[in-house]
Amino acid sequence: MSLSPEHVTGSTTASTTVAEYQAARDEFQNRLRKGMSWSGHERNCCFLNIGGGRFANISGISGFDFIDDARAVATVDWDHDGDQDVWLTNRTSPQIRFLRNNISAGHHFLAIRLQGNGRRTNRDAIGARLELTLSGPRQARLFKSLRAGEGFLSQSSKWVHFGLGEATEIRRLVVHWPGGEREEFDKLEVDRRYRVVQGSGSAVRSPMPDRSVRLTPQPLAALEPTGTGRTFFAGRFPLPALSYEAFDGRQIRLDDLRGGPLLINLWASWCQPCLVELGEFSNRQNELRSAGLQIVALCVDGLDGSPQPTAREPRDLLKRSQFPFESGRANKLLLGKLETLQRALFVHAEPLGVPTSLLIDSRGRLSAIYRGTLDVDQLLGDVRNLSVSGAKAVDLALPFPGRRSSEPGQVTLSDVALQFLHDGYVAAAEAYLVEYEAAISRREARPSAFSYAQAHYALAIALRRAGESTRAQRHFQKAVQIDRGFGRRTTTSPSHSRDGGE
């Protein structure tokens, strides 16, 4: 990864450095989107302090050594049993893990919650240093500091936790407050929690709270791969302009089939699950038509570089299965644009295999993707739910129930436009920006200034390279109107247009 440039304007050398940095950053992000590991699949590590400045690697037996791309770790006595439990977050799935400490060693603890006076010391007492002296011949001393933030993007509990081992008596606790004051406390008992307010002169025992929210273990490891997958979108995105070839040679635009929900089914003549699925569509055509659903089955034979069969072979297969819906051949442009839309919507987008189906609503927006043989009952249910929006749509999109701490992030149409520009589909990118501006004017979307300006700027660069100076100038001006800094920056753009830039 190239070093981040200190300046983005000035000399040619500086501009070259920016370009190299952006190219490396884009390549890094593309690798992550393909499922590659940020940390090289390095397992999490856990070390046990065995005294004398020595540590033992107990990663395997502790249960910490997941292969997740872990990010943040926070400790807290979640179940109030006197030991520290751990929350982990990951870049890869599952994005959060809870590790409950169930070791029963019979050891003791002390937990302290500090509160500063709010004058010379912040009320959270961040920066305080605690010194705990144990009774006994050695009078062992333990030290802790109260910190704001630990490691990478994490904050552990502000209860300062001392593990006391086999010690059963405490001689004293000394708190060195951030403002420089020193307070000493005695008569503390092991296996207790105390609140200490600066200047109060006493440590007040805090009872163990009874948690009203309890976590139910989810046996993710027991889930077996099914070979199928469904993604129902809470937020929907229009398809780019797409067309396919009918078996009689006519070019047909998918927009011409609009009028109700549409299912685009990608299949191949050599794919046995595809043929089973097409037969199921035929068998249940009355239910599908009653739901108002149209289907177009597009054969992808030959698009992987293998010899393309004549039109007769896939057409005869459809005829034998008595397929009653529209059909034809997919082309590389159609598949390429669908792949690009996937990359815009998913952090890790798998290549389109067969069978794959895409559910499009009556407004031409992608509403669901089905990988593998789909369940027709599930499809009919999703068609009925196409009118659902808001929180209920989010619930339908999630694979299992849960509680949301915040609303999920949203991909904007300018983000989609940027992905299409990156992949060389200039005309499609421009159409997405036009749609985005229309949605903003209808107050159906709120502009995301950075990606909005970035998309206009990248489109201007692409149009200028294609010799479309007048159109490029309009998008340069639009980028600067949205974010004046874009007039002084550079950005990536496609080396050529794959859809003609028309």
ABEGO torsion letter per residue (X at the ends): XBBBBABABEBAAAAAAAAAAAAAAAAAAAAAAAGBBAAGGBBBBBBBBAEGGBBBBAAAAAGABBABBBABBBBBBAAGAGBBBBBBBBABOBABBBBBBABBAGBBBBBBBBBBAGBABBAAGBGBBBBBBBBEAAGBBBBBBBBBEBEBGBBBBABBBBBAEABABBABBBBBBAAGBBBBBBGBBBGBBBBBBBGAGBBBBBBBBBBABBBBBBBAAABBBAGBBBBBBABBBBBBBBBBBBAAGBBBBAAAABGBBBBBBBBBAABAAAAAAAAAAAAAAAAAAAAGBBBBBBBABGAAGBBBBBAAAAAAAAAAAGBABBBEBBBAAAAAAAAAAAAAABABBBBBBOBBBBBBBAAGBBABBBBEBBBAAAAAAAAAAAABBEAAAAAAABABBBBBABBBBBBBAAAAAAAAAAAGBAAAAAAAAAAAAAAAAAGABBBBAAAAAAAAAAAAAAAAAAGBAAAAAAAAAAAAAABAAAAABBBBBBABBAAGGX
